[in-house]
Amino acid sequence: MPRLILASASPRRSELLTQAGYTFEVHPAHVNEDPHPDEDPIAYVVRLARDKAQAVFADVNDPEAIVLGADTTVTLDSDILAKPEDAADAARMLRQLSGRTHRVITGVAVATAKGTQVAAEVTGVQFLTLGHDEISAYIATGEPMDKAGAYGIQGLAAKWIPRVEGCYFNVVGLPLALVATMLEQASSY
């Protein structure tokens, strides 16, 4: 496979790519991540993944490179729940998710000299009902602060998730089967 570059500083994405057997470089992208007014959540993450992959592809200036960009968000009732701004915002998000099923959406983009292919993965995640003390204790750990929707399925919040419908790895931050298919297609051009 040609030189693979991950356009993300996410340690979870790096861990997942390594777990799947890929050798890659990390080159974080710096793009504006604000949603456009009335932007659909799927369109939002696909746009960000594309922007990240294309920005890094242009930056590395290697026509043989394959750049993987991704962006994950949590949505509930079509509202985008990005990373919390502070503890109060994290508590607000967790109260919204409590006792409900929400969607985790990851946009994936693969940029090469031949162009950029994009896709999205959607996974349903059911949450148990959370009490005030549980939410406060979880926020005190610091775990929710750098995660879309203010939780990590691979961490302490796992005990609140009785059901996942779709790709588990998508909820962690990178849908591996989709990524593998896209990378295989990109390397066979």
N, C-alpha and C positions, 0 to 999 in steps of 0.2 A: 504494500500500500504506500502511496506517496506520503509526503510529510503531512501529518494531521495536527491541526492547531485547534485548541478549544478556546473559543472567544468568551471565556467566563472565569471569574476568580472563585466560583463556588466550590468549596471543598467537597460537597456532596456530589457534584457532577464529576469532579476529578476521580473520586472514589469509585463511582459507578463505571466510568470508562475503563479504569484500571481493572475493576472486577470482571469486566467483559473482555479483557485481554488486549486492549488497545494501548499502543505506545503513542504518546502525543506531547505536545508543548502547550503551555498555558500562556495565553496572551489576552488579558482582559480587555473587553471593549468598553469604551466610554461614550455612551449615547444617552440622550434625554429619554427617561423612562416614564414621563407623564403621559397618561392616556389622553387621547383627543376627546373633545366633547361628544357624548353619546356614542363612543366607540364600542362596538361589540367586543366582549372579552376574548373570543377566538381571534378576531382580527387584530386586537391589541397585542397578544403574545406572539402571533405570527409576524407582525410588523417589527416588533422589538428583536425577535430572533434574526430576521432578515437584516435589519439595520446593524446588529452586532457582527454578524458573519461578514457582511460586505465591508464594514469599516475595518475590521481586522485583516481581511483579504487585501484591501488596498494598502494597509499599513505595512504588512510584511513583504509586499512587493516580490512575491515568488509565484510565477505562473504555474508551477507544479503543485502548489499547496492545496490542501483541502481544509477549509475552515468550517468548524461546527459552532453554530450559535444557538442558544436556547433561552427561553424565558418562561417562567412558570407563574401562574396566578391562581388564586382561589376565588371562586364566584359563588354568590348566594343571591338568588332572586335577581340575576343579571348585574348585581353590584360587584365590582372588582375589589377584592380585599388583598392589597399589596402588603409589603412589609410594614409592621407597625411603626409609627413615628415615636412612640414612647409607651410607658407602661399602661397609661390610661387607654390609649388606642388599642393596645394588645387585649386589654380586658374587654373593651367594647366588641372587638372581633370575636373573641371566645364566647361571649354571651350570645352573639348572633348565631354562632355555629352550634351552640349547645342544643342537644336533642333534635337536630335536623340533619338532613343529607345535603351536602354541597358538592360542587364540581371543582376538580383541580384540572387546569388546562395548561399544557406545555406546548409552546410553539417551538418548532425545530427548523433550522435553516442550515443548508450545506452550500457553501460558496466555493466555486472553482473558477478557473479561467473561462470555462464554457458557459457559466451562468450560475444562478442560485435556485435551488429547489427548496420548497417549504412544505411543511405539514404541521398538523396539530394532533395531539392526543388528549382525550377527555376521560377522566375517571371520576366516578361517584364515590364519595366518602361519607359514611354515616357516623355521627357523633352521639355518644351518650349524653344525657342531661348532666350538666356540670353545676356544682354549687359554688357560691361566692368564695368560700375558703379554698376549694380546689383550684379555682382560677388564680387567686392571689398567690398561692404557694407555687404554682407553675410559673407565673411571671417572675417571682422572686429568684427562680433558678437562672434566669437570663436566656433560657433556651428559645423562647418565642420571638426574640427581638430581631433576628435577621432572617425570618422566614415568612413567606407569603401566607396570609391567613393566621399568623401568629402561633403556628404549631409545627412540630416536626413529627411525622408519623414514625420515623425511625428512632425517636427518642422517648422521652417520658410520656408524651401524649398518646403513645401506642395503646395504653390501657383504656382509652376512651373511644376506641375505634373498633366496633364489633363487625363492621362490614365494609369491604372495598369492592366496587364493581368496576373492573377494568384493570389497567396496568398499575401494579403496586409501585414500580420504579418511577412511573410518571409522578406519583405523589411525592416521592423523595426528591425529584427534580429533573429526571432525564429518562424518557421512555426508551429503554435499551433496545427492544426489538425493532421499533420504528427507526431509531438511530442506526442500527446495524444495517437495515435494509437500505436506507438512504446513503450510507457511506459506501456500501457495496456498489450501488448504482453509480455513485460519483467516481469511484475508482475504476470503473469499467468503461468510462467514456473514451 
